[in-house]
């Protein structure tokens, strides 16, 4: 154990909420890695997560892992969260992380209409979404029926139950970036005229039913994190909410449904979300809901992830100021931690000059 760098001290205070306690404020952001043949995370994946726990990451959020639905993922090397083999693999991940003193939640994922027809692992499975529209607004398949929505809600709930059963410390629902839950949130992809479509409150109904179903499965003491974003993979300027009032209308039903922590995905954490305030999306979310919020977006890097280039490390002063002001509670680190499993410890011990810079090649290896 080295000496804590006082400039980053806010990152290393304990976090306690009703359902989750962490030794510090750092979170490993979920990052798709494609190292799970036939959807099964093996020893290399378990060791990858364990290395972060050994180096004092407060909470690990796994890469997105597909719920029990034929079109939940696009690719045979993306992990899934159903079936004996995959769940045994995840149980080993949990065991390794817990042995190293860490905490971990799976990110339950369905890619929705971002899936291309013919994608592995189930070539015959058609992509599904609220209105059968892809992120460009083009019709690809038929809208989901109410029966299909009901079955999808159950698939998320099954995933939540499995997470608790095999020892995870909570779950995260992926409701961001234009994937299935977000396709219900977003007006461009949700053109439904029934109770699942309409205004911003009605468009939360699918997510509300997912959250409530997960809560029924896991009981009152198990943390549910919801990740959401304004931006989409196809549209960095997209907005679910154009004002704090609209954001509050969006967040209220999700909070009431049982979200414990909001994971607010932005591309650059330092950018204000709305005019007239320096608060970012996480800052506004905490202010409007009273719930803990995770901030994320190019933490510790000098290039935002969409540039496609490498990224050098950069100062954390602005982040520490916001954390110290309690604008948000937790900080998710993505690419920096993907490349350097010791990132948290190096920052804690004032050894920023030893950090390994991220590059696109970093994606090819489980460091």
C-alpha positions in Angstrom: 0.0 0.0 0.0 1.4 3.3 -1.0 0.7 6.9 0.0 -2.6 8.3 -1.3 -2.2 11.2 -3.6 -4.2 14.0 -1.9 -5.2 15.5 -5.3 -7.2 12.4 -6.0 -8.4 11.8 -2.4 -12.1 12.2 -3.3 -11.9 9.1 -5.5 -10.8 7.0 -2.5 -13.5 7.7 0.1 -15.9 4.9 0.8 -19.3 4.9 -0.8 -22.4 3.7 1.0 -26.0 3.7 -0.2 -29.1 1.7 1.0 -28.1 -1.4 -1.0 -24.4 -1.0 -1.9 -21.2 -0.3 -0.1 -17.9 0.2 -1.8 -14.4 0.8 -0.6 -13.9 3.7 -3.1 -15.7 5.7 -5.8 -14.1 4.0 -8.9 -16.2 1.8 -11.2 -15.0 -0.3 -14.2 -17.2 0.7 -17.1 -18.8 -2.0 -19.1 -16.9 -2.7 -22.3 -17.6 -5.3 -25.0 -14.5 -7.5 -25.4 -15.6 -10.5 -27.6 -13.4 -13.0 -25.8 -16.1 -15.5 -24.8 -16.4 -18.3 -27.5 -20.0 -19.5 -27.9 -21.0 -17.0 -25.3 -19.1 -18.6 -22.4 -16.6 -16.5 -20.3 -13.6 -18.6 -19.6 -10.6 -18.5 -17.3 -9.0 -15.7 -19.3 -12.1 -13.5 -18.8 -12.3 -14.3 -15.1 -8.6 -13.4 -14.7 -9.2 -10.1 -16.6 -11.8 -9.0 -14.1 -9.9 -10.4 -11.1 -6.9 -8.2 -12.0 -9.0 -5.1 -11.7 -10.3 -6.3 -8.3 -6.8 -7.0 -7.1 -5.9 -3.4 -8.0 -8.8 -1.9 -5.9 -11.5 -1.0 -8.5 -14.5 -0.2 -6.3 -17.1 -1.8 -8.5 -16.8 -3.8 -11.7 -19.6 -3.7 -14.3 -19.1 -6.5 -16.7 -19.2 -6.2 -20.4 -22.7 -6.4 -21.8 -24.0 -10.0 -21.5 -27.0 -11.2 -23.5 -30.2 -12.1 -21.8 -32.1 -15.3 -22.7 -33.5 -14.3 -26.1 -32.5 -15.5 -29.5 -31.5 -12.1 -30.8 -30.0 -10.6 -27.7 -26.5 -10.2 -29.0 -24.6 -9.9 -32.3 -21.7 -12.2 -32.4 -20.7 -15.7 -31.1 -17.9 -14.4 -28.9 -20.0 -12.0 -26.9 -20.9 -13.5 -23.5 -24.5 -14.5 -22.7 -26.2 -14.8 -19.4 -28.2 -18.0 -19.7 -27.5 -21.7 -20.0 -25.5 -23.8 -17.7 -22.1 -23.3 -19.4 -22.3 -19.5 -19.5 -23.6 -19.1 -16.0 -20.9 -21.5 -14.7 -18.4 -19.2 -16.4 -19.9 -16.2 -14.8 -20.0 -17.9 -11.4 -16.2 -18.4 -11.7 -15.8 -14.7 -12.6 -17.7 -13.8 -9.4 -15.6 -16.2 -7.3 -12.4 -14.7 -8.7 -13.4 -11.1 -8.1 -14.7 -11.8 -4.6 -11.5 -13.7 -3.7 -9.6 -10.6 -4.7 -11.8 -8.4 -2.5 -13.9 -6.8 -5.3 -17.5 -6.3 -6.1 -19.1 -7.0 -9.5 -22.4 -6.6 -11.3 -23.3 -8.0 -14.7 -24.6 -5.7 -17.4 -27.8 -7.3 -18.7 -28.1 -6.5 -22.4 -30.3 -6.9 -25.5 -29.0 -5.1 -28.6 -32.5 -4.7 -30.2 -32.6 -3.3 -33.7 -28.9 -2.7 -33.9 -28.6 -6.4 -34.7 -28.2 -7.2 -38.4 -30.3 -9.9 -40.0 -28.1 -13.1 -40.2 -25.9 -12.2 -37.3 -24.4 -14.9 -35.2 -24.9 -16.7 -32.9 -28.5 -17.3 -34.1 -28.6 -16.5 -37.8 -32.3 -17.1 -38.1 -33.3 -14.8 -35.3 -34.7 -11.5 -36.5 -33.8 -8.2 -34.7 -36.6 -6.9 -32.5 -37.6 -3.5 -31.3 -40.6 -1.4 -30.3 -41.4 -0.4 -33.8 -39.2 -2.6 -36.0 -37.1 0.5 -36.9 -33.3 0.6 -36.9 -31.4 3.6 -35.5 -31.8 5.4 -38.8 -35.6 5.1 -38.5 -35.9 2.6 -41.4 -38.4 -0.3 -41.0 -36.6 -3.7 -40.8 -39.0 -6.0 -39.0 -42.5 -5.9 -37.5 -43.0 -4.1 -34.2 -42.9 -6.2 -31.1 -46.3 -7.6 -30.0 -47.5 -7.1 -26.4 -46.9 -10.8 -25.9 -43.3 -10.5 -27.2 -42.8 -7.5 -24.9 -44.1 -9.6 -21.9 -41.6 -12.4 -22.8 -38.8 -10.0 -23.1 -39.5 -8.5 -19.7 -39.4 -12.0 -18.3 -36.0 -12.7 -20.0 -34.6 -9.7 -18.1 -36.1 -10.9 -14.9 -34.6 -14.4 -15.4 -31.2 -12.7 -15.8 -31.6 -10.7 -12.6 -32.6 -13.9 -10.7 -29.5 -15.7 -12.1 -27.2 -12.9 -11.1 -28.4 -13.1 -7.5 -28.3 -16.9 -7.5 -24.7 -17.1 -8.6 -23.4 -14.4 -6.2 -23.2 -11.1 -8.1 -23.5 -7.9 -6.0 -26.3 -6.4 -8.1 -27.2 -5.9 -11.7 -26.9 -3.2 -14.3 -29.6 -2.9 -17.0 -28.2 -1.5 -20.3 -30.7 1.2 -21.3 -28.2 3.4 -23.2 -26.6 4.0 -26.6 -29.5 2.9 -28.8 -29.9 -0.7 -27.7 -33.3 -2.3 -26.9 -34.4 -0.5 -23.7 -33.1 2.8 -25.2 -35.1 2.1 -28.4 -38.2 2.2 -26.3 -37.0 5.5 -24.7 -36.2 7.2 -28.0 -38.9 8.8 -30.0 -37.1 8.1 -33.3 -37.2 4.3 -32.8 -40.4 4.1 -30.7 -43.4 5.1 -32.9 -45.9 2.9 -31.0 -49.4 4.2 -30.4 -50.2 1.8 -27.5 -49.2 2.2 -23.9 -45.5 1.6 -24.7 -45.3 4.6 -27.0 -46.2 8.3 -26.9 -44.7 10.9 -24.7 -41.5 10.6 -22.8 -43.2 9.2 -19.7 -45.1 6.5 -21.7 -41.9 5.6 -23.5 -40.4 4.5 -20.1 -43.1 1.9 -19.6 -41.1 -1.0 -21.0 -38.1 -0.2 -18.8 -40.4 0.3 -15.8 -41.8 -3.2 -16.3 -38.3 -4.6 -16.7 -37.1 -2.9 -13.5 -40.2 -4.0 -11.5 -39.9 -7.6 -12.8 -36.2 -7.7 -11.8 -37.1 -6.3 -8.4 -39.7 -9.0 -7.9 -37.0 -11.6 -8.6 -34.2 -10.2 -6.5 -36.1 -8.8 -3.5 -35.6 -5.5 -1.7 -31.9 -5.7 -0.8 -30.3 -6.2 -4.2 -29.0 -3.2 -6.1 -30.4 -2.4 -9.6 -28.4 0.1 -11.6 -29.8 1.6 -14.9 -27.4 2.9 -17.5 -28.9 5.5 -19.8 -27.7 8.1 -22.3 -28.9 10.9 -24.5 -26.5 10.0 -27.3 -26.9 6.9 -29.6 -24.3 5.0 -31.5 -25.8 6.4 -34.7 -26.4 9.9 -33.5 -24.1 11.6 -31.0 -26.4 14.6 -30.9 -29.6 12.7 -30.0 -31.6 13.8 -26.9 -34.1 12.1 -24.8 -34.6 15.3 -22.8 -33.9 18.9 -23.9 -34.4 20.4 -20.5 -34.1 19.6 -16.8 -37.9 19.5 -16.6 -38.1 16.9 -19.3 -35.3 14.9 -17.8 -37.2 14.9 -14.5 -40.3 13.5 -16.2 -38.2 10.8 -17.8 -36.4 9.8 -14.5 -39.4 9.9 -12.1 -41.1 6.6 -13.3 -37.7 4.8 -13.4 -36.9 5.9 -9.9 -40.3 4.9 -8.6 -39.9 1.5 -10.4 -36.9 0.7 -8.2 -33.6 2.0 -9.8 -31.1 2.4 -7.0 -28.2 4.0 -9.0 -28.2 5.7 -12.3 -25.2 5.2 -14.6 -25.3 8.3 -16.8 -23.3 7.8 -20.0 -21.8 10.8 -21.7 -19.0 11.0 -24.2 -17.2 13.7 -22.2 -17.9 14.0 -18.5 -16.9 17.7 -18.4 -19.6 18.9 -20.7 -22.6 20.6 -19.2 -25.9 18.8 -20.1 -28.1 21.9 -20.3 -27.5 25.6 -20.8 -27.3 27.7 -17.6 -25.6 25.2 -15.4 -22.3 23.4 -15.3 -23.9 20.1 -14.1 -23.3 17.1 -16.4 -25.9 14.4 -17.0 -25.0 12.6 -13.8 -25.1 15.8 -11.8 -28.6 16.6 -13.0 -29.7 13.0 -12.5 -28.6 13.0 -8.9 -30.1 16.5 -8.3 -33.5 15.5 -9.8 -33.9 12.0 -8.3 -31.9 12.1 -5.0 -30.4 8.8 -6.2 -26.6 8.1 -6.4 -25.2 8.7 -9.9 -22.2 7.3 -11.8 -20.5 9.7 -14.2 -18.5 8.5 -17.2 -17.0 9.8 -20.4 -13.3 9.9 -21.3 -12.2 9.9 -17.7 -8.4 10.4 -17.6 -8.0 10.6 -21.3 -7.2 13.4 -23.8 -9.3 12.0 -26.6 -13.0 11.1 -26.5 -13.6 7.5 -27.6 -15.3 8.3 -30.9 -12.1 9.7 -32.4 -10.8 6.2 -33.1 -7.3 7.3 -32.2 -5.2 6.5 -29.2 -5.5 8.5 -26.1 -2.9 9.8 -23.7 -3.7 10.3 -20.0 -4.7 13.7 -18.8 -5.4 15.6 -15.5 -8.2 14.5 -13.2 -8.5 17.9 -11.4 -11.8 18.8 -12.9 -13.3 15.5 -12.1 -12.1 15.6 -8.5 -13.6 19.1 -8.1 -17.0 17.8 -9.2 -16.8 14.7 -7.0 -15.8 16.8 -4.1 -18.8 19.0 -4.7 -20.9 15.8 -4.6 -22.4 16.5 -8.0 -22.2 12.7 -8.5 -21.1 9.8 -6.4 -19.1 7.3 -8.5 -16.8 7.6 -11.5 -16.7 4.9 -14.2 -13.4 4.4 -16.1 -13.5 2.6 -19.4 -10.6 2.6 -21.8 -8.0 3.7 -19.2 -8.8 0.5 -17.2 -9.1 -1.7 -20.3 -5.5 -1.0 -21.1 -4.1 -0.7 -17.5 -5.5 -3.0 -14.8 -3.4 -1.1 -12.3 -4.9 2.3 -13.2 -6.7 2.8 -9.9 -3.7 1.9 -7.8 -1.4 4.1 -9.8 -3.7 7.1 -9.5 -4.1 6.5 -5.8 -0.4 6.4 -5.3 0.4 9.4 -7.4 2.1 7.5 -10.1 0.2 8.9 -13.1 3.4 9.0 -15.1 3.4 5.1 -15.1 -0.1 4.8 -16.6 -0.3 2.9 -19.9 -1.8 4.9 -22.7 -4.8 3.4 -24.5 -4.8 2.7 -28.3 -7.2 0.9 -30.6 -4.8 -2.1 -30.5 -5.6 -2.4 -26.8 -8.9 -4.0 -27.8 -7.1 -7.0 -29.2 -5.8 -8.2 -25.8 -7.3 -8.9 -22.3 -4.7 -7.0 -20.3 
